[in-house]
Amino acid sequence: MWGEYMSSKSVMTLLGSATLALYSSMAFSLDETSKYFHPQPQSVIAQETYDQHILALWICLAIFIVVFGVMFYSILKHRKSTGYKAANFHHSTVVEIIWTAIPLLILIAMAFPATKTVVAMKDTSEPDITIKATGYQWMWGYDYLQGEGEGISFFSKLSTPVAQVKGTEAKGENYLLEVDNNVVVPVGKKIRVITTANDVLHAWWVPAFGVKQDAIPGFIRDTWFTANKPGVYRGQCVELCGKDHGYMPIVVEVMEADKYTQWVADKKKASAAVVNTAAVGN
Amino acid sequence: MAVVQDVHGHHDHHPSGIMRWVTTTNHKDIGTMYLWFSFAMFLVGGFLAMGIRAELFMPGIQILEPELFNSFTTLHGLIMVFGAIMPAFVGLANWQVPLMIGAPDMAFARMNNWSFWLLPVAGMLLVSSFFVPGGAAAGGWTFYPPLSAQGGMGVDMMIFAVHILGASSIMGAINIITTILNMRAPGMTLMKMPMFVWTWLITAYLLVLVMPVLAGTVTMLLTDRHFGTSFFNAAGGGDPVLFQHIFWFFGHPEVYIMILPAFGIVSEIIPTFSRKPLFGYSSMVYATASIAILSCIVWAHHMFTVGMPTVGQLFFMYATMLIAVPTGVKVFNWTATMWRGSMTFETPMLFAIGFIFLFVIGGFSGVICAIVPIDIQVQDTYYVIAHFHYVLVSGALFAIFGAVYYWLPKWCGRMYDVKLANMHFWLSMIFFNVAFFVQHFLGLAGMPRRIPDYSLQFADFNMISSIGAFGFGLTQLFFLYIVIKCIRGGEKAADRPWEGGNTLEWTLPSPAPYHTFETPPVIK
């Protein structure tokens, strides 16, 4: 009477649908605006991370099929209701050594490419441009410290209207992922991002670049990325920083070199104008 | 439970009514109180989870303002970890450890009473902190400073509650260690102990090791908040990252504190319903010990985005990946135990198989999170939420349900309604996966955790997840009904309700008398 509660059909359905959901999501991943998987990688690091994740998923799937293949075969065949008599073995040193050693080898195979990526991620030397990102409750401040654009400095705040959050107005396409001032960088250049914070912990994350770095008040940390192609890439603060933690997005706009030069010139002209106005005002 | 009162023995005089429960030193009474307390806290934590999922049902702010939302997530985590899961395991240890090693009671019976009665005080502090000025703590269950230095009185109540819960856990752990090491029946050598007892022995050592560390770090936080110290304040020469190191030195072993007893429970249930001895008993013991030792040197894998040196990142990555080896051994041993057994699928067995199936998924996502580049991508996203709910809900909680269905006939002498109990399993299994499987994809697609509102691309999966969560929540009320129905008048249970049950508790009558093993049994 117990067996009917664990029919092979329901088990297989469960197994099948879980696997299907997991692996069909990979198909979506080629789509640049994927809703269900990594955004398309836009830097070397993000690409390596993505590849390692896919490799890990295939390894997991293989182990899953072997282990649960054996277990569910046993569940179907070795049941009392079919009159199966229990064996009485309870250890086997050889088998136990084998299934300790094989996972170890698999793990080494997974750790090897990861190690190379970690070393590459930590290498923030010789950047083309250095930008300091400062976390505030609740916005980001950016200072271009070195390279083309040095001296540019601005705040970057959520630009989604409150009415959209409260639901009195229809939500826009980039709801909660839009800011008043984008961080602008040139394509193909090594950008070093220095993070710090003014009040509490924050974290600077742009998924498409595979970059995430905590911003710690009183301390400096750094990370880097090189964008593969122009576009607008969005991320969010990912370290709980209080009431409006969900409302301090990061938007990085990647431009061709000449457009970037133009942007720098415009930005400098605008800040000079502000300084002049202030001087006249005095 | 009044039936367990025995008026015949002269040493059985104890107060009745409420005073019986306040003054009791009986391990069964105390175990029962632990279990009911943890279930009550489970409902409170579950209510908070329902609030979180209701707010996240669709984009925009509908029910909870962001600050209150943060309090909900913070208290949900704290209450579930310290109020529901840990006391449930201690309750199971109280009931079962003496019965399984043939001891008359716990070693320190009065301290046992004290360790329980601390809990409701701490629980009340946590719950009532919602109603003080400034509201409950809102800095996450990990309460990282400087954010946790900002909150109001609710944060202090949380710190005090953590102190009390820690004291309770340390006392409980010392009691369990002493009981197991000194009160085993003659002939029961360490390597003859049931796996549940072994896993609890190792867990208790972990508790004694790390709970004082937690107490230390919350005390440092308290003095930073009120007495002018600067342990975690850069402006005064401190370091916010120091808190994270100390917290996770506690926090990672804590994860195993919540899963090792679950391994023990599953290692009892699988052999019983496979009618076959546990495969690789000694390797199970060694694997448990290895996991416990490794768990103490992997803490900084929670901090890969903090910005550690390359060598630090690599060390913590390798050490973390290594845990997969002994954990794998356990899964293989359970599979080998089932192999060529003569299996039946009563409710405890269903929960045990469900445990293995879903815990392995949580283990896979654990290995994926151990790989630094991938972790940097998924850290603090819904992927991590999905990962630790697979190991804590379908891991620890499913094992607790399995344990209750396994031992309930022994505790109250009655059988539960099997049809309803199986339904409880299948509903939990389905709704759990609906709620949490999709969260993997939300995290990979870029949804951070601890946000009350999200961009439109995450809308459909959040709605699915919320529906699953509501279903899972309702299913647990159904569990309450099943247990009450059983206590009030189920069919009489046999002394050995499970054909394959070979541990000492099955040699006792059902329900287990108020005092058991006053003369120790002899183990061959």
Contacts between the chains, C-beta under 8 A, distances in Angstrom:
chain1	res1	chain2	res2	distance
A	2	B	344	5.0
A	2	B	345	4.6
A	2	B	346	5.7
A	3	B	344	7.6
A	3	B	345	6.2
A	5	B	345	6.1
A	5	B	350	6.8
A	5	B	422	4.6
A	5	B	426	7.5
A	6	B	345	4.5
A	6	B	350	6.5
A	6	B	353	7.7
A	14	B	429	7.7
A	14	B	433	7.8
A	18	B	361	7.8
A	18	B	433	7.0
A	18	B	437	6.7
A	21	B	437	6.6
A	22	B	440	7.8
A	25	B	441	5.7
A	25	B	444	7.9
A	33	B	457	7.5
A	34	B	445	6.2
A	35	B	445	5.7
A	35	B	457	4.6
A	35	B	458	7.4
A	35	B	460	7.7
A	35	B	461	7.8
A	36	B	441	4.5
A	36	B	444	7.5
A	36	B	445	5.8
A	36	B	461	7.4
A	37	B	441	6.5
A	37	B	444	5.2
A	37	B	445	6.2
A	38	B	377	7.2
A	38	B	444	5.4
A	38	B	445	7.4
A	39	B	445	7.2
A	39	B	446	6.4
A	45	B	373	7.0
A	46	B	377	7.9
A	48	B	373	6.4
A	49	B	373	4.2
A	49	B	374	5.8
A	49	B	376	7.5
A	49	B	377	5.5
A	52	B	371	6.2
A	52	B	373	6.1
A	52	B	374	6.1
A	53	B	368	6.7
A	53	B	371	8.0
A	53	B	374	5.0
A	53	B	377	7.7
A	56	B	367	7.0
A	56	B	368	5.1
A	56	B	371	6.5
A	56	B	374	7.0
A	57	B	368	7.7
A	60	B	364	4.2
A	60	B	367	7.4
A	60	B	368	7.4
A	63	B	364	7.7
A	64	B	360	7.0
A	64	B	364	7.2
A	67	B	331	6.4
A	67	B	332	7.4
A	67	B	335	6.2
A	67	B	360	6.9
A	68	B	357	6.9
A	68	B	360	7.7
A	70	B	335	5.7
A	70	B	339	7.0
A	71	B	335	4.9
A	71	B	338	6.3
A	71	B	353	7.8
A	71	B	356	7.4
A	74	B	335	7.3
A	74	B	338	4.9
A	74	B	339	5.0
A	74	B	340	7.3
A	74	B	341	7.4
A	74	B	343	7.5
A	75	B	338	7.0
A	75	B	343	6.6
A	75	B	345	8.0
A	75	B	353	7.2
A	78	B	274	7.8
A	78	B	338	6.9
A	78	B	339	6.9
A	78	B	340	5.5
A	78	B	341	5.4
A	78	B	342	6.7
A	78	B	343	5.7
A	79	B	342	7.2
A	79	B	343	4.7
A	79	B	344	6.9
A	79	B	345	7.6
A	80	B	275	7.2
A	80	B	342	4.5
A	80	B	343	6.2
A	80	B	344	4.9
A	81	B	344	7.2
A	84	B	340	7.8
A	84	B	341	7.9
A	84	B	342	5.2
A	84	B	343	7.8
A	85	B	342	5.9
A	86	B	274	6.9
A	86	B	275	4.4
A	86	B	276	4.6
A	86	B	340	7.0
A	86	B	341	5.0
A	86	B	342	3.9
A	87	B	276	6.5
A	87	B	340	4.1
A	87	B	341	7.3
A	88	B	276	6.7
A	88	B	277	7.1
A	89	B	279	7.4
A	89	B	340	7.7
A	90	B	276	7.7
A	90	B	277	4.3
A	90	B	278	6.8
A	90	B	279	5.6
A	90	B	280	7.4
A	90	B	281	6.9
A	91	B	279	6.4
A	91	B	280	5.0
A	91	B	281	7.1
A	91	B	282	7.4
A	91	B	283	7.3
A	92	B	280	7.9
A	95	B	336	7.4
A	96	B	280	5.6
A	96	B	283	5.3
A	96	B	329	7.1
A	99	B	328	6.9
A	99	B	329	6.6
A	99	B	332	4.7
A	100	B	325	6.1
A	100	B	328	7.8
A	100	B	329	6.0
A	103	B	324	6.1
A	103	B	325	5.3
A	103	B	328	4.6
A	104	B	325	5.7
A	107	B	321	4.8
A	107	B	322	7.3
A	107	B	324	6.2
A	107	B	325	7.3
A	107	B	367	7.6
A	110	B	321	7.2
A	110	B	367	7.5
A	110	B	371	6.4
A	111	B	317	6.8
A	111	B	318	6.3
A	111	B	321	6.0
A	111	B	371	7.5
A	114	B	317	6.6
A	114	B	371	4.6
A	114	B	372	5.9
A	114	B	373	5.8
A	114	B	374	7.8
A	115	B	314	6.1
A	115	B	317	7.8
A	117	B	372	7.5
A	117	B	373	4.4
A	118	B	310	6.3
A	118	B	313	5.3
A	118	B	314	6.0
A	118	B	317	7.2
A	118	B	372	4.9
A	118	B	373	6.5
A	119	B	310	6.0
A	121	B	372	7.8
A	121	B	373	6.7
A	121	B	376	7.4
A	122	B	309	7.7
A	122	B	310	4.5
A	122	B	313	7.3
A	164	B	60	7.5
A	165	B	60	5.9
A	165	B	61	5.6
A	165	B	453	6.3
A	166	B	60	7.0
A	166	B	61	6.5
A	167	B	60	4.5
A	167	B	61	7.7
A	167	B	62	7.1
A	171	B	59	6.2
A	171	B	60	7.0
A	171	B	456	6.0
A	173	B	456	7.4
A	174	B	455	7.2
A	175	B	59	6.5
A	175	B	455	5.2
A	175	B	456	5.3
A	176	B	59	7.8
A	176	B	453	6.4
A	176	B	454	6.8
A	176	B	455	4.7
A	177	B	455	4.9
A	199	B	146	6.8
A	200	B	146	4.7
A	200	B	147	4.3
A	200	B	150	7.0
A	201	B	144	5.9
A	201	B	146	7.1
A	201	B	147	6.6
A	201	B	240	6.3
A	203	B	305	6.1
A	203	B	380	6.6
A	205	B	448	7.6
A	207	B	377	6.7
A	207	B	446	4.6
A	210	B	373	7.0
A	210	B	376	7.1
A	210	B	377	6.0
A	211	B	376	7.9
A	212	B	305	5.0
A	212	B	376	5.0
A	212	B	377	6.9
A	212	B	379	6.5
A	212	B	380	7.9
A	213	B	305	6.2
A	213	B	307	6.1
A	214	B	305	5.1
A	214	B	306	5.1
A	214	B	307	6.4
A	216	B	234	7.7
A	216	B	240	5.7
A	216	B	241	6.3
A	216	B	306	7.5
A	216	B	307	7.8
A	217	B	146	6.1
A	217	B	234	5.7
A	217	B	240	6.6
A	218	B	233	7.9
A	218	B	234	2.2
A	218	B	235	6.4
A	218	B	239	7.8
A	218	B	240	7.5
A	219	B	234	6.3
A	219	B	239	7.3
A	219	B	240	7.8
A	219	B	241	7.3
A	221	B	306	7.5
A	221	B	307	3.6
A	222	B	307	7.5
A	223	B	307	7.7
A	235	B	446	7.1
A	236	B	446	7.4
A	236	B	448	5.2
A	236	B	451	7.6
A	237	B	448	7.3
A	238	B	305	7.9
A	238	B	379	7.3
A	238	B	380	4.2
A	238	B	381	6.8
A	238	B	448	4.4
A	238	B	449	7.8
A	239	B	144	7.8
A	239	B	305	8.0
A	239	B	380	6.3
A	240	B	70	7.2
A	240	B	139	6.7
A	240	B	140	4.8
A	240	B	144	7.4
A	240	B	147	6.5
A	240	B	450	4.6
A	241	B	147	6.4
A	242	B	70	7.5
A	242	B	138	7.5
A	242	B	147	5.9
A	242	B	150	7.0
A	243	B	66	4.9
A	243	B	67	4.7
A	243	B	70	7.1
A	243	B	138	7.8
A	244	B	66	6.3
A	245	B	66	7.6
A	245	B	70	7.5
A	245	B	450	6.3
A	245	B	451	6.3
A	246	B	66	6.6
A	246	B	448	7.5
A	246	B	450	7.9
A	246	B	451	3.4
A	246	B	452	5.6
A	246	B	453	5.1
A	246	B	454	7.3
A	247	B	66	7.9
A	247	B	453	7.6
